[in-house]
């Protein structure tokens, strides 16, 4: 989660398409949970590079960030 950090001055609420969220942290948490799906048997650390790339691709669709 630390590498997917969003500055306090920005919000990504609504950008990750994870339904209703209260803040950027909640948005990222729900998005990561959705991305990991049923892969709870594999350590999340091994998914970090793919998660980071997916996150960048998703957020890059919105150039004002």
N, C-alpha and C positions, 0 to 999 in steps of 0.2 A: 504494500500500500504506500510506502514512503516514496517510491519512484513514480507513483501516479498522483503525487501531491498537486493540489490546485491552490494558488495563492488566495488569501482571504478576500482580496479585492475582486475576485472573479467568481462566477457561479457557473456550474455546468448542469444545474437542475433542468431536466427536460431534454438535454442533448443526447443522453445515452439510452433513451427509450425504455425505461424500466418502471414505468407507471409513476404513481405519486411518491415524491420524496420530499423531505423537509429541508435538506441542505446538500452541499456538494459531497460531503463525506458519506451521507446516506445514499446518494446517487451512485457513487463509486462502489460502495459496499454491495449494493444490490446488483450492479453491473458485473462485478467480479464473481459473485455467487452464480449469476446466470451463465457467465463464461465458463466457469469450472464445471457446471452441470453435475453429472454423476461421477466425476473423477476424484472423489474424496479419498480413494485408496492410494493415489499418487500424491507425494508431497507438493503442496502449492508452489513451493520455491522453484520446482522444475518447470512450472508453467509461466513464471514471471516474464521471461523474454517474449513469449507469444502474447501474454496479456498486455504487456507494454506496447507491443506493435499494434494489436487490435485497438487499444485505447487511443493511440496516436492517430490511427487511420480514422477512427470515429470522430474524434474531436477536430481533426484537420478539415473535415467537411464544413466547419464553421470558422472561416478565416478571421473573424473579429476576436477570437480568443487570443 
